[in-house]
Amino acid sequence: MNLQLWKFCTLGLILASFAQGAHNDSQSTFISLEPYFNNKAFGLYPGHAAFDASNESYPDPSIIGINGTYTSKLTGTVYEFPGLRPASVSDNVICEGQTITVPNSQYFSASILVSSDVELSTVSGNVTYTYSDNSTLVSELRSLPWWAFLTINRGEIIFPFRYTANDTNFNTSHIFEYTAALNPSKTLTSITLPETVNATTGRLHVFAVSLWNAASTSAQVQFVRPTQKWTAMGNQVLEVTINNSGLECISGEGLEVSILMPGIKTTEPGYIKRLCPGDQKRVNVGVNGTASGPAEILLKHARFSVQQPIENISIGLTDWTSDLSNLAQHESPQWYDDAKFGIFIHWGPYSVPGWGNSTPYESYAEWFWWYSTHGAADKSDFYDYRLRTFGPDWNYDDGFGNFTAANWDPKAWVDLIYASGAKYFVLTTKHHDGFALFNTSETTNRNSLLFGPHRDIVQELFTAAEEHQPSLKRGTYFSLPEWFNPDFGPYGFAQLPGNSSTSWPGIIARNPYTGLEEPYTGRLPIDDFITDLMVPQMEILAYNYSTDILWCDCGAANGTAPFAAAWWNHARSQGRQVTINSRCGLAEVADFDTPEYATFSSSQRRKWESNEGMDPYSYGYNRATPDSSYMNATTIVQDLVDMVSKNGNFLLDIGPRADGSIVDVEAANLRMAGEWIHAHGEAIFNTTYWFVMSEIADIRARFTQTDDAFYILFLDEPKSSDIYIDAPLPLLKGDIISVVGGNSSHSHHITWEEGVRKNQTEESFSGSGFTFRIPESAWAGEKYCWVLKISYNA
């Protein structure tokens, strides 16, 4: 079919699509789970239900307004949601390998409301989708813990508390949303759940399954979502989710997306250049104005335009308030989503002992003070190291004088961060020891201006970045609690029962050898830790230092809601878009999740950032770590690629010595990784994940994309000039295939065929993927990761 005729046919399909509606509840097909229910999750009081092995449960869903159905705030998927049922009547499915029959039809995607039933573990397993031709699709179903003590998770559904066996616990509890891309050209017949039956390691619970119906069209608007973000031109971002469940790719001149509404002007239309069958993209439309009521989505091509009614929508940037439902509308800004790679820095008085043992008994070196005074949890023997190194009369604060920053060069630091390829950094401005690297004003004198370096570390580093590397965004880690500050006593807590649990007791530490109280140098008299120290210090970082990222840690008791509302309003008045992570103590305020030393095997709709040390298991400097154990350039690059392909950012930590010098091997490996990152940045930064799939495990391939191109990233060096990718790539005749990086001094002619060659002597192909023929010289000089680029030219 010639290109112009194909465009005509495609837009005809689009016209048919838009007759069905921009967001129509009938597009969601509920799958009844009633015959499979085997667990009771929702109760009216403690002990009424037994969701987990400890007889704990969620509260009645009606307390948060869920009665019979639930509509996802991010995807628009509508679920049939089980409500409160009589005692002993089940309301959810523990995954035990059940095969669930579905109405035989074609579906674009499957969405599941799911949670796991242990506190500390992420649980996952494979879901198998079976089609009428007996082919199958396997996708990972995973869930974060249904509750976490420090509120570091944010689910699609948030409950304000949970019931224990005999009490009410006011840590939030959560249910998460998972979506899998299906093949819309095939008829789905059943879904087989994973088998997760171990109550100790954790089980997956499914509450609802909803299938998004496929339309035999090349464009289908699934959801329209006004955000509280704005573009560089100052226009509000309207997010429009568009599916292609037809048989042809949208290509060529592409589609322009806008909205028609009285009082609203589309100043920056959204645009899709390529969208192939089974794929989904979210388009940002820049709008100006304020209005509520009906509207129309306009899909426009050079030769056609279609208008689709929207029943009701509310558009306009609003002021932030401390109301949780209002705060929940905040999300990570576009610059953060695009930045992908940041450098974490743990530096403070804990760098003086700078010790956390070595494998297999390594612990966080920045926890030196806590471990050396908590023998029951001290698997790495901090106790003996402290005794033999400093003697029995040494107290933690005695190390302040050795935290000198004598060899610290803030310009060299920001230059190294830039050289690493990172787009932002996060400095640990105050860890759990309560020692701050900034001017804490009247809240405490326990800071680097008055002790140790006698320098404003935060100000000097931020000023160096502004002067020498102004493209870097600047972030501040901030521990909400302080281990041994007595003023924190009323809010003190332990994460788990027992004396081996990590804890923030809020009592003066005792020297483990003499039994005497250790000093808490610089403490000033205050009335309340939250109102007189915690929140004022957060405000200092937000307003006096103009941080772009407030990266909280260990948020239990907090004053985050009014702080966040005021800061976000202030930032907006300055035209700045700032962000808060998931550890400030309120799930609704969390812009992005923050797993430690972890990645996923599938993409996540919700933004996340994995933080990890170049040290194998420490953030602060650990002198016991040999050079060979630090993360090398290969691992840095490949971890970054893996995370970015799944909608994640990578926050990579370095731990400087007490004098401000950085371990040579850390700096060298960062620079080597940075050479690759700078040379291949187009495949990393300003990209999005691919909805269809995140990886091909057997050949260790990952995928990213921009508006104009699609990237295939290989974590292993290709061993053959013929590379087969078993995936429905958005590739059309006329597209240009090139190698990113590699031997760029020569142009290389890269050809491709649909399918895989049947044997080495025949030129005939079979299969559903694509084979690329890469000249051997194209990869010359390449290392760490090998990248193919599909430039949309058709």
C-alpha positions, 0 to 999 in steps of 0.5 A: 500500500502506498504511503498516502493511501495508507494515511487515508485508511489509517485516519479513517480508522481514527475517525471510527475510534473517536466515535466511541469516546475519549474516556468511556467506562464501557471500555473496561471489562470487569472480570468477576473474581467472586468464584476465586475469592479465598481471603478476607482483607477488609474489616470493621475493627481489629481482628475482624479480617485476616489479610495477612498471617498476623490477622491484620487487615484493611479498613472498610473501603467506603471510608475513602469513598469506594463503593462497588467500583473504583476508577484509577486516577492515573490510567482511567481504568474502571474496576469492580471493587469488592467492598466490606462483606460479612464476617468470614466472607472472602473479598480477594484472591491470594494468588495460588496459580488459579486460571481465571476464565475471561469473556473471549474477546480482544483486549488492549491491556489488562489491569490488576489491583494488587498488594502483598501481605508482608511489611518489608518485602516486594513480592512478584510472580509471573502472570500468563495470558492465554489466547485462543490460538494457544499462544501465551504472553507472560508478564510480571505481577509485582507489589510493594508491601501493603504497608511500611512503617516509614510510609515509603510507598504510595499505592493507587489506593491509600487507606489512612490506617490498618487494623492489627489483630487487636489495635488500630495502626495509623501507618497508611496501607495501600493497594497498587495498580499493575498494567500489562500490554496485551496483543489486541489482534488476538482473542484472550481466553484466560489469565493464570495467576502466579503461585505465591503461597508462602505467608512468611516471604509474602503472598500476592493478593488480587482485588480486581481485574479489568481488561481494556477493550480493543477497538479495531482502530489505530487510535483510541483515547483512553484517558484525559488527565489535567495535571498541576505541572506546567511547560517551559512556556508556563502552560498547564500540562494536560496528559492524554493517553492514546492507545493503538489497538488497530492493525496499522502504525500511525506514522508519517505526519503523525497526529496532533492532540489539543483540547477545545473548551470555553475559557481554555486555549491550547497553546502547545498541542501534543504530538505523536509521530509513531504509534504502532499496534499494541502500543500506548503513549501519553501526550502532554498538551499545554493549555492556558486558562481555567474552566470546568465542564464539558470539552472536546479532544481534537485529533488533527492530521494534515488532511483530517480532524476529529472532535471527541466530547468529554463529559466533564473536566476541570482545568486550571492551576490551583493553590496548594493546601495542606489537605491530603487530597490536594497534595496528592495531585503533585507529581515529579516535574518533567525535568526530573523525569527527563534527568534520569541520573543523579549523584548522591553524596553521604558526607558528615562526621560519620566519615571520620570513623568511616567504617562498616566492615567488609563483605559478608558482614558489611553495614552502612558506615554512616550508621557507625554511631548507632551500631556501635551503641546497639550491640544486639543489631551489631552484626558487623562488630562496630563495637570492637572496631570503635574500641580498638581504634578510638579507645573507651573514652571516645564519644561520637562528637569527639570526631567533629574536629577530624571532620575537616574538609581540608581537601574539599574542592566544591568546584571539583565535586560539581565538575566530577558530577557533570563528568559522570553524566549526571543531571542532578545531585543530592547532598546529605545535609543532615543524617540521623546523627543530627549534624547539619551541613548548613546554617541551622539558624536558631534551631540548633548549633549542631552544624558544620559552620560552628564545628568541624569544617567551620564552613557552610557546606551546602552553600559552597556546593550549591554556589559552585554548581550554579557558577561552574555547572549551572545545568545541574539540579540541586537536591538536599537529603534531610533526615526528619528524625535524629537518633539521640536528640532527647527533643525527639523523644516524644516521637521516638520509634523502632521500625520492628519489635525487638532490640535488634530493630533499627530505631530512632529512640530520641534518648541520649546515647550512652558510651558502650564501654563506660556507660556514661551519656555521650554529649549532644553537641550544639543542642539548643533548648526548644519546645517541640522537635517538629515545630521548632527544629524539623520543619524550620530546617526543612524551610531553611533548605527550601527557601534559604538554599532553594533546593530543587529536590527535598529528599527526606528520610525516615519520615514518621511523625512530621509536619510535612503537609503544611510545609509542602503546600507552602513550599510548592506555592512559593516555588510556583510563584518563582516559576520553579518546579520542585519535588519531594521523594517518598520518605517525608512521612506522607504517602500523598506527598510522595512524587516518586518512590525510592527503593534501595539497592533494587531494580525491577523486571518490568516498567512502572507507571509510577515514577521511581528512583533507585538509590545505590552506593558505589560501595557494595553496601554502604553510602558513607565512606567505608575504609574497609571496602577494597578498590575492587569492590566498588561499582565499575563503569560497566555496572553503572552504565548497565544499571542506569540503562536498566532503570531508565527503560522501566521509568526509573531514575538512578541515584548513585551514591559516593562517600567522601572521606572526612577531608573531602577527598573522593576515593580514586577508584570511585572518581575514575569509574564515574568518569569512565561511565560518564564518557559513555553516558555523554556519548549516548545521552540521546538514548537515556535522557528525555526518553520514556519507557516502552509500554509494550515491554521493558526487556528481552531477558535472553539477549539482555536487551532494553528499550527507550524512546523519544518522539522521533526515535526508538532505541534498542540497548544491548547489555551484552556485546552482540556476538553476531552481525545478524541480531534478531529482536523478538518484539513488535518494534515500531519499525517501518520501511523507510526508517533509518537504522543507525548505531549510537556511539561506536565507530562513528567515524564511518557511516554504516549501512544497516539493513533489516528484515521482518522475522528471523532467518530460517537458516544460514543459507536461505534468505527467507524469514519467519517469526514476528520480530526483526533481524538487523544486519550490523557491519562488524566495524560498526561496534568498533570501540564500543563498550558497556552497552551497545545501542541501535537507533530507529529514526522515524522516517516513514 
